[in-house]
Amino acid sequence: MDEKELTAKIIAYVIIGIIILAILLIPTWIAIGRKAKNRIWIFLFNFLLGGLIITWVAALIWAIADKKEVKKID
């Protein structure tokens, strides 16, 4: 294996890793975008256990179902 092939493989692995990470963090992005009340907990749950399909789906449902944070005007 020459240097160009090795470089191409490394670049491919980095791109694939970024894509996988982006997919795994979709529930977190949704929670942040919706300004969900528990977005920190959703992030932690998703980050720590998001690699399992069932917990990723649970984090996704939680992010969608969580109530939005309401700002009180005094």
N, C-alpha and C positions, 0 to 999 in steps of 0.2 A: 504494500500500500504506500503510495507516494504522498507527498505533503499536500497536494491539491485535493486528493480524495479525502484525506483526514480532515482538512479544513472544511470541505463541503459537508461531511458527516456531522461535524461539530455544529456548524451553522444550522443544519437541518434539525438536530436534536434541540438546539436552543429555541428555534421557531416552534417546534412541536410542544416543547415545555411551556412556552408563553401562551400558546393556544389552549392547552389543557388547563393552565392556571386561570385564564380568562373565563373558561366555561365553568370551572369549579366555583368561581367567585360571583356568578350571576345572581344568586340570592342576596348577597351583600350589596351589590350594585342596585338591585331593586329596592332594598330596604333604605339605602342612602338616598336614592332618587325620590322615594315616596316620603322621606323624612319620618320613617317609622319610629315609634316611641322606643322600641327595644333594639335599635339598629346595632348598638355595640354588642349586645348579647347574640344577635343573629350573626354578626361577623365572627365572634369567637366560636360559636357553635359550628358555623360553616367552615371556618379555617381549621379547627381542630378535628372535626369529624366529617367534613365534606367529601372526603375520598370514598366514603361508603354511599352507595346509591340511595339507600333508604334515608340516611340522615341528610343527604343533599336535597332530596325531595321534601323532607320535613322542613329544612331551612327555607326552601323556596315557598312552601305553603305559608310558613310563619311570616316571611317577608311580605307576601301579598296580603295576608289576612290581618296583619298588625295595624292597629289604629295609628293614624298620623299624629304627630306631635302638634299640639295646638298652642300657639303663642297667645298669652293673655295680655291684653292691652289695659294698662292701669289709667 
